[in-house]
Amino acid sequence: MEKKKTVNLDMKQYGMFLALVAIYLIFAVLTKGANLSSTNVNNLVMQNGYVVILAVGMLLCVLTGNIDLGVGSVVAVTGSVAGIMIVDYKTNIWVAILVALVIGLLTGIFAGVFIAYLGIPPFVVTLATMLMGRGLTYTLLKAQTKGPLPDNYVFLGAGFLPTVQIDFAGGKLDLISVAVAVIASLALIFAEIHSIKTKKKYNFATNPVWQIVVKDVIMLFIIWFFFLKLATHNGLPFVLLLMAVLVGIYAFVTEKTVAGRQIYALGGNRKAAQLSGIDTRKVFFWVYTNMGVLSAIAGVVLSARNASATPKAGDGFEMDAIASCYIGGAAVAGGAGTIVGAVVGAFIMGILNNGMSLYGWSTDIQKIVKGAVLLGAVTVDVLSKRKKG
């Protein structure tokens, strides 16, 4: 009788979900449940929407073994341009958004040309775009805030999707949010069943049943807790839909397309990628061009969330985006990491920021904690690779 092959869960992949739950519960105790409220869960989504968008793009840079330091400044520039056009020149909001996206695209192309075709190190190029972008923002805004922005623009960062509400436990419950939770749960279960069948079909090792059950129960708990909290608030934020679309697109690109596999190949071994026929310059170019566009989207969302364009917008966002990728399991040397991991890492950073603020820690202490978490994540990655080597 053939012995059934089993393998333990990849704790690097699922450990971050456990870390997210653990950190959230720790702050639930410290803040006496303040972070468990429906309002706070909604704030977590809206406050971290632009960080998630940046983390999705940053992961592609990290996969190549590099980072982009200029994203926060591009967020500021594009948001300020949109704000100036709408407030000072009464431009249609969609025209202003389009111009902001074009500026993000041009910024990405600018960085891509220097990195891919002139061979300038990404660190130097993006450091330059960070400095130039921040200076340009102050020049455009003249160190002033542009606002308030119109409601139809603000909706992009602070609005909610239509709801179907019923009376529930003395309050209101959005059935649309509940329906999305049901769909997400079924998708998770069907994906798990498909994964098991595929492994058995090709005689691959499968995880023990108890591990699969524990993992899925935790995932289902997160899904239902999250969506029920939104259902008892104002429903689904528009920015959540935007995040879901972008995460879905980039997860597909990185996992299912040739372009995605080329990024992993480049990050794993650049010389080997070149010898296999991959145009590494083209890969570098589109990765950094893409980062510029996503930074512009984040700039629009941030200015919409704030209902204004400010000179300090995006300050430090590059650090949160980079940290999200590494905390989410991306390899320091490149070639390994997932979009889902980057998103989970972004929410871990968001929960840390939110929890420490609710608990009353100063921004100085918050930076120390976030720095320690980042260092810990990178140290674990490096040490685990040494053991395998």
C-alpha positions as CSV (number, residue, x, y, z in Angstrom):
1,M,0.0,0.0,0.0
2,E,1.4,3.4,-1.0
3,K,2.1,5.7,1.9
4,K,0.2,9.0,1.7
5,K,2.7,11.8,1.3
6,T,2.1,14.9,3.5
7,V,4.0,18.2,4.0
8,N,3.7,20.8,6.7
9,L,2.2,24.2,6.0
10,D,4.6,26.9,4.7
11,M,4.7,29.0,7.9
12,K,6.4,31.9,6.2
13,Q,3.3,32.1,4.0
14,Y,0.7,31.7,6.7
15,G,2.6,32.9,9.7
16,M,1.9,36.5,8.6
17,F,-1.8,35.9,8.8
18,L,-1.3,34.6,12.3
19,A,0.9,37.6,13.1
20,L,-1.9,39.9,11.8
21,V,-4.5,38.3,14.0
22,A,-2.1,38.3,17.0
23,I,-1.1,41.9,16.7
24,Y,-4.8,42.9,16.3
25,L,-5.8,41.0,19.4
26,I,-2.9,42.4,21.4
27,F,-4.0,45.9,20.7
28,A,-7.6,44.9,21.3
29,V,-6.5,44.1,24.9
30,L,-4.3,47.2,25.2
31,T,-7.0,49.6,23.9
32,K,-9.8,47.8,25.8
33,G,-11.6,46.9,22.5
34,A,-11.4,50.3,20.9
35,N,-9.8,48.9,17.7
36,L,-12.6,46.3,17.4
37,S,-15.3,48.9,16.6
38,S,-17.0,49.0,13.2
39,T,-15.8,52.6,12.8
40,N,-12.2,51.7,13.5
41,V,-12.3,48.7,11.0
42,N,-13.6,51.1,8.4
43,N,-10.9,53.6,9.2
44,L,-8.3,50.8,8.8
45,V,-9.4,50.3,5.3
46,M,-9.5,53.9,4.3
47,Q,-6.3,54.9,6.1
48,N,-4.4,52.1,4.5
49,G,-5.9,52.0,1.0
50,Y,-3.1,54.1,-0.5
51,V,-0.4,52.1,1.3
52,V,-1.8,48.8,-0.1
53,I,-1.8,50.3,-3.6
54,L,1.8,51.4,-3.2
55,A,2.8,48.0,-1.7
56,V,1.4,46.2,-4.8
57,G,3.6,48.2,-7.1
58,M,6.6,48.1,-4.7
59,L,6.5,44.3,-4.6
60,L,7.4,44.2,-8.3
61,C,10.4,46.5,-7.6
62,V,11.4,44.3,-4.6
63,L,11.1,41.1,-6.7
64,T,13.8,42.5,-8.9
65,G,16.0,43.0,-5.8
66,N,15.5,46.7,-5.6
67,I,13.2,49.4,-4.2
68,D,11.6,52.7,-5.2
69,L,12.3,55.6,-2.8
70,G,10.3,58.1,-4.8
71,V,6.8,56.9,-4.5
72,G,5.8,59.2,-1.6
73,S,6.9,62.2,-3.5
74,V,5.0,61.1,-6.6
75,V,2.0,60.7,-4.4
76,A,2.4,64.3,-3.3
77,V,3.0,65.7,-6.8
78,T,0.1,64.0,-8.5
79,G,-2.3,64.8,-5.6
80,S,-1.2,68.5,-5.7
81,V,-1.6,68.7,-9.5
82,A,-5.2,67.3,-9.2
83,G,-6.0,69.6,-6.3
84,I,-4.7,72.7,-8.1
85,M,-6.5,71.9,-11.3
86,I,-9.8,71.3,-9.5
87,V,-9.6,74.2,-7.0
88,D,-7.8,76.9,-8.9
89,Y,-8.8,76.2,-12.5
90,K,-12.2,74.5,-11.9
91,T,-11.2,71.6,-14.1
92,N,-13.5,68.6,-14.4
93,I,-12.4,66.0,-11.8
94,W,-11.9,63.2,-14.4
95,V,-9.7,65.5,-16.5
96,A,-7.7,66.3,-13.4
97,I,-7.4,62.6,-12.5
98,L,-6.3,61.8,-16.0
99,V,-3.6,64.5,-15.9
100,A,-2.4,63.2,-12.5
101,L,-2.1,59.6,-13.9
102,V,-0.2,60.9,-16.9
103,I,2.2,62.7,-14.6
104,G,2.7,59.5,-12.7
105,L,3.3,57.6,-15.9
106,L,5.9,60.1,-17.1
107,T,7.6,60.0,-13.8
108,G,7.8,56.2,-14.0
109,I,9.1,56.4,-17.5
110,F,11.7,58.9,-16.4
111,A,13.0,56.6,-13.7
112,G,12.7,53.6,-16.0
113,V,14.9,55.1,-18.7
114,F,17.7,55.9,-16.2
115,I,17.5,52.5,-14.5
116,A,16.9,50.2,-17.5
117,Y,18.7,51.9,-20.3
118,L,21.4,54.1,-18.7
119,G,22.3,51.6,-16.0
120,I,22.0,53.9,-13.1
121,P,21.3,52.1,-9.8
122,P,17.6,52.2,-8.8
123,F,18.5,53.4,-5.3
124,V,20.2,56.5,-6.8
125,V,17.5,57.2,-9.4
126,T,14.6,56.9,-7.0
127,L,16.4,58.9,-4.3
128,A,16.7,61.7,-6.9
129,T,13.0,61.4,-7.8
130,M,12.1,61.6,-4.1
131,L,14.0,64.8,-3.7
132,M,12.8,66.4,-6.9
133,G,9.2,65.3,-6.4
134,R,9.1,66.8,-2.9
135,G,10.6,70.0,-4.0
136,L,8.2,70.2,-6.9
137,T,5.3,69.7,-4.6
138,Y,6.2,72.6,-2.4
139,T,6.8,74.7,-5.5
140,L,3.4,73.9,-7.0
141,L,1.5,74.4,-3.8
142,K,3.7,77.3,-2.5
143,A,3.6,75.5,0.9
144,Q,-0.2,75.9,1.1
145,T,-3.0,73.4,1.2
146,K,-5.5,73.3,-1.7
147,G,-9.0,72.5,-0.8
148,P,-11.7,71.7,0.0
149,L,-12.1,69.3,-3.0
150,P,-15.6,68.6,-4.3
151,D,-17.7,65.7,-2.9
152,N,-17.6,63.7,-6.1
153,Y,-13.8,63.7,-6.0
154,V,-13.8,63.0,-2.2
155,F,-15.9,59.9,-2.9
156,L,-12.9,58.2,-4.4
157,G,-11.1,58.1,-1.1
158,A,-13.9,58.4,1.5
159,G,-17.1,57.3,-0.2
160,F,-19.1,54.1,0.1
161,L,-20.7,51.7,-2.4
162,P,-24.6,51.5,-2.4
163,T,-26.1,49.5,0.5
164,V,-29.1,47.3,1.1
165,Q,-29.7,47.7,4.8
166,I,-32.0,45.8,7.2
167,D,-32.6,46.2,10.9
168,F,-30.3,44.0,12.9
169,A,-29.7,43.8,16.7
170,G,-30.8,47.4,17.3
171,G,-28.8,48.7,14.3
172,K,-28.4,48.4,10.6
173,L,-26.8,45.5,8.6
174,D,-25.7,45.9,5.0
175,L,-26.7,42.8,3.0
176,I,-24.2,43.7,0.2
177,S,-21.3,43.3,2.6
178,V,-22.7,40.0,3.9
179,A,-23.1,38.7,0.4
180,V,-19.4,39.6,-0.4
181,A,-18.4,37.7,2.8
182,V,-20.3,34.7,1.6
183,I,-18.7,34.9,-1.9
184,A,-15.3,35.3,-0.4
185,S,-15.8,32.3,1.9
186,L,-17.0,30.0,-0.9
187,A,-14.1,31.1,-3.1
188,L,-11.7,30.2,-0.3
189,I,-13.3,26.8,0.2
190,F,-13.4,26.0,-3.5
191,A,-9.8,27.1,-4.0
192,E,-8.7,24.8,-1.2
193,I,-10.6,21.9,-2.7
194,H,-9.1,22.6,-6.1
195,S,-5.6,22.8,-4.7
196,I,-6.0,19.4,-2.9
197,K,-7.4,17.7,-6.0
198,T,-4.6,19.1,-8.2
199,K,-1.9,17.9,-5.7
200,K,-3.5,14.4,-5.6
201,K,-3.8,14.3,-9.4
202,Y,0.0,14.9,-9.9
203,N,0.9,12.8,-6.8
204,F,2.2,15.9,-4.9
205,A,2.5,15.9,-1.1
206,T,-0.6,17.3,0.6
207,N,-1.0,19.1,4.0
208,P,-2.4,17.1,7.0
209,V,-6.2,17.6,7.2
210,W,-6.0,19.3,10.7
211,Q,-3.6,21.9,9.3
212,I,-5.9,22.7,6.4
213,V,-8.9,23.0,8.7
214,V,-7.1,25.3,11.2
215,K,-5.8,27.5,8.4
216,D,-9.2,27.8,6.7
217,V,-11.0,28.5,10.0
218,I,-8.6,31.3,10.7
219,M,-9.1,32.7,7.2
220,L,-12.9,32.4,7.4
221,F,-12.8,34.2,10.8
222,I,-10.9,37.1,9.4
223,I,-13.2,37.4,6.4
224,W,-16.4,37.3,8.5
225,F,-15.1,39.6,11.2
226,F,-14.0,42.1,8.6
227,F,-17.1,42.2,6.5
228,L,-19.6,42.1,9.4
229,K,-17.9,45.1,10.9
230,L,-18.2,47.0,7.6
231,A,-21.8,45.8,7.3
232,T,-22.7,47.4,10.6
233,H,-21.0,50.6,9.7
234,N,-21.7,52.2,6.3
235,G,-21.1,49.2,4.0
236,L,-18.2,48.7,1.6
237,P,-15.8,51.7,1.1
238,F,-15.1,52.5,-2.6
239,V,-11.4,52.3,-1.9
240,L,-11.8,48.7,-0.9
241,L,-13.3,47.9,-4.3
242,L,-10.3,49.7,-5.9
243,M,-7.9,47.7,-3.8
244,A,-9.6,44.4,-4.6
245,V,-9.4,45.1,-8.4
246,L,-5.7,46.1,-8.3
247,V,-4.8,43.2,-6.1
248,G,-6.6,40.8,-8.3
249,I,-5.0,42.2,-11.5
250,Y,-1.5,42.1,-10.1
251,A,-1.8,38.7,-8.5
252,F,-2.9,37.4,-11.9
253,V,0.0,39.2,-13.6
254,T,2.7,37.9,-11.2
255,E,1.4,34.3,-10.9
256,K,-0.1,33.5,-14.3
257,T,1.7,35.6,-17.0
258,V,5.0,35.5,-18.8
259,A,5.7,39.1,-17.7
260,G,5.3,38.1,-14.1
261,R,7.6,35.0,-14.4
262,Q,10.2,37.3,-16.0
263,I,10.2,39.5,-12.9
264,Y,10.8,36.5,-10.7
265,A,13.5,35.2,-13.0
266,L,15.3,38.6,-13.1
267,G,15.2,38.8,-9.3
268,G,16.4,35.3,-8.8
269,N,19.4,35.5,-11.1
270,R,19.8,38.4,-13.6
271,K,22.6,36.8,-15.6
272,A,20.7,33.5,-16.0
273,A,17.6,35.5,-17.0
274,Q,19.5,37.3,-19.7
275,L,21.0,34.0,-21.0
276,S,17.5,32.5,-21.2
277,G,16.5,35.3,-23.6
278,I,14.7,37.7,-21.2
279,D,15.1,41.4,-22.0
280,T,15.9,42.5,-18.5
281,R,16.1,46.1,-19.5
282,K,12.5,46.0,-20.7
283,V,11.4,44.3,-17.4
284,F,13.1,47.0,-15.3
285,F,11.5,49.7,-17.5
286,W,7.9,48.5,-17.2
287,V,8.3,47.7,-13.5
288,Y,9.3,51.3,-12.6
289,T,6.9,52.8,-15.1
290,N,4.1,50.8,-13.5
291,M,5.2,52.1,-10.1
292,G,4.8,55.6,-11.2
293,V,1.2,55.0,-12.3
294,L,0.3,53.2,-9.1
295,S,1.8,56.1,-7.1
296,A,-0.4,58.5,-9.1
297,I,-3.5,56.4,-8.2
298,A,-2.4,56.5,-4.5
299,G,-2.0,60.2,-4.8
300,V,-5.5,60.7,-6.1
301,V,-6.9,58.4,-3.4
302,L,-5.0,60.2,-0.6
303,S,-6.0,63.7,-1.7
304,A,-9.6,62.5,-2.0
305,R,-9.5,61.0,1.5
306,N,-8.1,64.2,2.9
307,A,-10.5,66.3,0.7
308,S,-7.4,68.5,0.0
309,A,-3.9,68.5,-1.5
310,T,-1.1,69.2,1.1
311,P,2.6,69.7,0.7
312,K,3.3,66.9,3.3
313,A,1.2,64.3,1.6
314,G,2.8,61.0,1.1
315,D,5.6,61.8,3.5
316,G,7.2,58.5,4.6
317,F,4.9,56.4,2.4
318,E,7.8,54.8,0.6
319,M,9.0,53.3,3.9
320,D,5.6,51.9,4.7
321,A,5.3,50.4,1.2
322,I,8.8,48.8,1.4
323,A,8.2,47.5,4.9
324,S,4.9,46.0,3.8
325,C,6.6,43.9,1.2
326,Y,9.3,42.6,3.5
327,I,7.0,41.9,6.4
328,G,4.7,40.1,3.9
329,G,7.4,37.6,3.1
330,A,9.3,39.1,0.1
331,A,12.9,38.1,-0.1
332,V,15.5,40.8,0.5
333,A,17.6,39.6,-2.5
334,G,14.6,39.5,-4.8
335,G,12.9,36.7,-6.7
336,A,10.5,35.7,-4.0
337,G,7.3,37.3,-2.6
338,T,3.6,37.5,-3.4
339,I,1.0,40.2,-3.9
340,V,-1.2,38.8,-1.1
341,G,1.8,38.8,1.2
342,A,2.5,42.5,0.4
343,V,-1.2,43.3,1.1
344,V,-1.1,41.4,4.5
345,G,2.1,43.2,5.3
346,A,0.5,46.6,4.5
347,F,-2.4,45.8,6.9
348,I,0.0,44.6,9.6
349,M,1.7,48.0,9.3
350,G,-1.7,49.7,9.4
351,I,-2.8,47.8,12.4
352,L,0.4,48.7,14.2
353,N,-0.1,52.4,13.3
354,N,-3.7,52.3,14.3
355,G,-3.3,50.4,17.5
356,M,-0.4,52.5,18.7
357,S,-2.3,55.7,18.0
358,L,-5.4,54.4,19.9
359,Y,-3.2,53.4,22.8
360,G,-1.6,56.8,22.9
361,W,2.0,56.1,21.9
362,S,3.8,59.1,20.4
363,T,4.9,59.0,16.7
364,D,8.5,58.7,17.9
365,I,7.7,55.4,19.7
366,Q,5.7,54.2,16.8
367,K,8.7,54.6,14.5
368,I,10.8,52.6,16.9
369,V,8.3,49.8,16.9
370,K,7.8,49.8,13.1
371,G,11.6,49.8,12.6
372,A,12.0,46.8,15.0
373,V,9.2,44.9,13.2
374,L,10.8,45.5,9.8
375,L,14.3,44.5,11.1
376,G,12.8,41.4,12.6
377,A,11.1,40.4,9.4
378,V,14.2,40.8,7.3
379,T,16.4,39.1,9.9
380,V,14.1,36.0,9.8
381,D,14.3,35.9,6.0
382,V,18.1,36.2,5.9
383,L,18.6,33.6,8.7
384,S,16.2,31.1,7.2
385,K,18.0,31.3,3.9
386,R,21.4,30.7,5.6
387,K,20.0,27.5,7.3
388,K,18.7,26.2,4.0
389,G,22.0,27.0,2.3
